[in-house]
Structure formats: structure tokens, C-alpha cells
Amino acid sequence: MFVTPAFAQAAAPGAGANDLFMTLAPFLFILPIMYFMIIRPQRQQAKRHQEMLAGVRRGDTIVTTGGLIGKVSKVVSETELEVDLGESTKVRVVRSAIAEVRTKGEPAKEA
């Protein structure tokens, strides 16, 4: 009386595994596409950015994430730089705050 025909029909034995595969098939198809189109390029971009940050040296013109443009006047430590913004204005900047290196400077002359 209260059982609809849809609930009354029983699935064939062994059909559960096939239904599970058909349910998971779109995800198995989409995961490699997501990896090659989203995850892998982001990792490569992060790696290039880390290499750029590691290669910053005195004389480089940089742009900070805040939009300030200046020239690196001194490398204070592994994580900090002193940047000349012009008009004798110098600020200390954390390396991770560098968004872009515009022009590469010349290496420091060794005495």
C-alpha cells in the first residue's frame, strides 16, 4: 500500500559494483584534467617566484606587493632587504613581499 513500484523493484545481483563505477567515472576523468590544468601550473608558478626571490640582489629594481617601486640598496639578511624608494627614502622589506623584479642590477664588485 505504501510501497511505490520504484522501491519494490530490486536491483540485480552484482549490479552494485557497476553502479559504483558509473558514479565514480566522472570524478576519475576530471581529476587528471584538474591536475594538469590547475594544480601543476600553480606549482610551477610558485617555484619560479621562489627562484626569483632567491635571486634578488643589490641594484635590482623591484615592485613590492604594496605597489612600491624601488631599487635594492642592501641585502640585510636572508629574509630582509633594504630598498631605496628615491629622495633618500630607504625602507626594509621582507623578501616575500616582492611581487616582481623589473630590472636586474649588476653584481657587487669584490675587493
Helices and strands as residue ranges (DSSP letters): H 5-8, H 15-34, I 35-39, H 40-54, E 61-64, E 69-75, E 80-86, E 89-94, G 95-97, E 98-103
